[in-house]
Amino acid sequence: MADLPSWYPDEETKPAPMPLLRVQAFLNTLDVGPGTDLLADPDRARPWLVDAGLLDPKAPMNESELELARGVREAIRGLLVAGRAEGGDAPDLEPLRTLTASHMARLTLGRDGILGLENAEEGSLGCGLFDLLLIVREAQRDGTWARLKVCANSECLWAFYDRSRNQQGNWCDMAVCGNRLKNRQLRARRR
């Protein structure tokens, strides 16, 4: 795993391919287990956001933008959870609507004639977040989005990339989260 970017969580064992890796790493800025959040305050968030390419080093950042970033993170996580649960609650998509209403994409044309979309602006945190939504859009189109999942352990919720053949992975780590959840279920059945 030595070829992973510096902004990528080093304890991760199920990384997504680029550029979906950026979305996965963004989701994993909140580690539910110990309760650590890289986006909790501007001083802590700025170095990670700059390193991950979501914020220009010279761009200003305020608390309301950081609050939007946390909302976008949880809305994307909600999309992943809702995608796996049948009949579950719809996620709060308002942060994504706010972001898409205030940013624009432009059509690009590659040397090979392939059309693409890219952010019409760059530099601000909002632009970096919009870039993540463009990555999600492309992943939904190419089918890799279905492989990005959130751990089924509600005390974890770590985003992981399911490389299994049948795409039935449920846990970021079967030995830890999978066993904990299965043991809890077994104890509940025995009661």
C-alpha positions in Angstrom: 0.0 0.0 0.0 3.0 2.3 -0.2 1.7 3.9 -3.4 -1.3 5.4 -1.8 -1.4 9.2 -1.5 -0.3 10.9 1.7 -3.8 12.1 2.4 -5.2 8.6 2.4 -5.9 6.9 5.8 -2.9 4.6 6.2 -4.9 2.0 8.2 -7.2 1.4 5.3 -7.0 -2.0 3.6 -9.8 -1.7 1.0 -9.0 1.4 -1.1 -11.1 2.4 -4.1 -9.4 3.1 -7.4 -8.6 6.8 -8.3 -10.4 9.1 -8.5 -13.1 7.4 -6.3 -10.4 7.1 -3.6 -10.7 10.8 -3.0 -14.4 10.4 -2.1 -13.6 7.4 0.1 -10.9 9.3 1.9 -13.2 12.3 2.3 -15.9 10.1 3.9 -13.3 8.6 6.2 -12.3 12.0 7.6 -14.9 11.1 10.3 -13.8 8.0 12.3 -17.0 7.1 14.2 -15.4 4.6 16.5 -13.0 6.9 18.4 -15.0 10.0 17.4 -12.2 11.8 15.6 -13.2 14.2 12.8 -10.6 15.8 10.6 -13.2 18.4 9.6 -14.1 19.4 13.1 -12.3 22.8 13.0 -10.5 24.9 10.4 -7.0 24.5 11.8 -7.3 20.7 11.7 -9.2 20.5 8.4 -7.1 22.9 6.3 -3.9 20.8 6.0 -5.9 17.6 5.1 -8.1 19.5 2.6 -5.1 21.1 0.9 -3.2 17.8 0.8 -6.2 16.0 -0.7 -6.5 18.7 -3.4 -9.9 19.9 -2.2 -8.7 23.4 -1.3 -6.1 25.7 -2.8 -3.4 26.5 -0.3 -4.0 30.2 -0.7 -7.8 30.0 -0.6 -9.7 31.3 2.5 -11.9 29.0 4.4 -14.5 29.8 7.0 -16.6 27.8 9.4 -19.7 27.9 7.2 -17.8 26.3 4.4 -16.5 23.6 6.8 -20.0 23.0 8.0 -21.1 22.5 4.4 -18.2 20.1 3.9 -19.4 18.0 6.9 -23.0 18.1 5.6 -21.8 17.0 2.1 -19.8 14.2 3.7 -22.8 12.9 5.6 -25.1 13.3 2.6 -22.7 11.2 0.4 -22.4 8.6 3.3 -26.2 8.6 3.4 -26.4 7.8 -0.3 -24.2 4.8 0.2 -26.2 3.6 3.2 -29.5 4.2 1.4 -28.2 2.3 -1.7 -27.7 -0.8 0.4 -30.8 -0.7 2.6 -34.1 -1.7 1.1 -36.9 0.6 2.2 -34.6 2.6 4.5 -34.9 6.3 5.2 -33.9 8.7 2.4 -30.7 10.6 3.2 -30.7 14.4 3.7 -29.5 15.6 0.3 -29.9 19.3 1.1 -26.1 19.9 1.4 -25.6 18.3 -2.0 -28.4 20.5 -3.5 -26.8 23.6 -2.0 -23.5 22.7 -3.6 -24.9 21.8 -7.0 -27.0 25.0 -7.1 -23.9 27.2 -6.5 -21.4 25.5 -8.9 -21.3 24.6 -12.6 -19.7 21.9 -14.6 -18.3 22.4 -18.1 -18.1 20.0 -21.0 -14.7 19.0 -22.1 -13.5 17.2 -25.2 -10.5 14.8 -25.0 -7.9 14.2 -27.7 -9.7 10.9 -28.4 -13.1 12.7 -28.9 -14.5 11.5 -25.5 -16.7 14.1 -23.8 -16.3 14.7 -20.1 -17.3 17.0 -17.4 -15.1 19.1 -15.2 -15.6 21.8 -12.6 -15.9 25.3 -14.2 -14.1 26.8 -11.2 -11.3 25.8 -8.8 -9.6 26.8 -5.6 -12.3 27.2 -3.0 -13.5 24.5 -0.7 -16.9 24.5 -2.4 -15.2 23.8 -5.7 -13.3 20.9 -4.2 -16.5 19.5 -2.8 -18.2 19.9 -6.2 -15.2 18.0 -7.8 -16.1 15.1 -5.4 -19.7 15.2 -6.7 -18.4 15.0 -10.3 -16.4 11.9 -9.2 -19.5 10.4 -7.7 -21.4 11.1 -10.9 -18.8 9.4 -13.0 -18.6 6.4 -10.6 -22.4 6.0 -10.8 -22.1 6.0 -14.6 -19.2 3.5 -14.8 -20.6 1.2 -12.1 -17.8 1.6 -9.5 -20.1 3.5 -7.2 -21.9 0.3 -6.3 -18.6 -1.1 -4.9 -18.1 1.9 -2.5 -19.8 0.9 0.7 -20.1 1.9 4.3 -19.4 -0.7 7.0 -22.6 -2.3 8.3 -21.4 -1.9 11.8 -23.2 1.2 13.0 -20.4 1.9 15.5 -17.9 2.1 12.5 -19.4 3.4 9.3 -16.0 3.3 7.6 -16.1 3.6 3.8 -14.5 0.7 2.0 -14.3 -0.5 -1.6 -15.8 -3.9 -2.1 -13.6 -5.9 -4.6 -15.4 -9.2 -4.0 -16.7 -10.9 -7.0 -20.3 -10.9 -5.9 -20.2 -7.4 -4.4 -21.8 -8.6 -1.1 -19.2 -7.2 1.3 -20.7 -5.7 4.4 -17.8 -4.8 6.7 -14.7 -2.8 6.4 -12.9 -5.6 8.2 -14.6 -9.0 8.7 -12.2 -9.9 11.6 -13.2 -6.8 13.6 -16.6 -5.3 12.6 -18.0 -8.4 11.0 -17.3 -10.6 14.0 -18.5 -8.0 16.5 -21.8 -7.6 14.7 -22.3 -11.4 14.2 -21.5 -12.0 17.9 -24.0 -9.3 18.9 -26.7 -10.9 16.7 -25.9 -14.4 18.2 -26.2 -13.1 21.8 -29.5 -11.4 20.9 -30.9 -14.6 19.4 -29.9 -16.6 22.5 -31.7 -14.2 24.8 
